[in-house]
Amino acid sequence: MKCIEKENPLSEAGHIKKNIKFFVEGKTEGASTFWGKGIWNILREEKEWMSQQKILHDIKVFDGKFEMVKNLGFYIEQHFTPPKKTSGIPGDYAIIIRDLDCENKTSIENKFNKILYKYKGMYAIHFAIQEIEAWIVADMDCFRSVYKYNKHKCFTDSISKIPYISEPEKIDCNPKISEYLENIAKGCTLRYRKTIEGIQLLREVNPDTVCTKCPAFKYLRNDLWELIDYPEDKRVRCLK
């Protein structure tokens, strides 16, 4: 991925190197909670690096895929060309993240590209396949941290029986992974809620493990590393 560099006098004055914004489909990825934001939880190392390197990074959360399509163009424009009255720093790049949900990937990309035709080369489209829960079940150890007192065993034993669980992106949408988790949790007298336990689990997953099982997550992570000049010696874990 090649990022277009733009001269930004505000960046130099404020020692800001880049301004990157993540545009995410829903609250699991981006809502502010007691346990953090889902996308920052799983990209916690990259978030720390961006903070250290004075790379501005923020999240715009949409209320689902339909609201995302409806309003993405407006918020992308606000990112790259902030209204003068806000004194905002013009954006350098945008990363769009959406659950694929067994829809046609090319069709979604074409729709976004049509909306964002003015910003070609200044954004990337990424997918959680088929939804962000694929990243959670890719590292079963995370359940041990969230579901205490051995209650996780009932949960993980049942999850391990889901077809294609060793390759989570191959799990289809009938039912979705999130629906599997909700139903399995009930059977174990536990609870799984996307914006509560889901966000906690994303904080506990090992992103290097997720890389080995979810190619779409690996692609997102590698793309981000190029964009933020992430150290080569830290990339090896995900490139194996």
Secondary structure, 3 states (H helix, E strand, C coil): CCCCCCCCHHHHHCCCCEEEEEEECCHHHHCCCCCCCHHHHHCHHHHHHHHHCCEEEEEEECCCHHHHHHHHHHHHHHHHCCCHHHCCCCCCEEEEEEECCCCCHHHHHHHHHHHCHHHCCCEEEEEECCCCHHHHHCCCHHHHHHCCCCCHHHHHHHHCCCCCCCCHHHCCCCCCHHHHHHHHHHHCCCCCCCCCHHHHHHHHCCHHHHHHHCHHHHHHHHHHHHHHCCCHHHHHHHHC
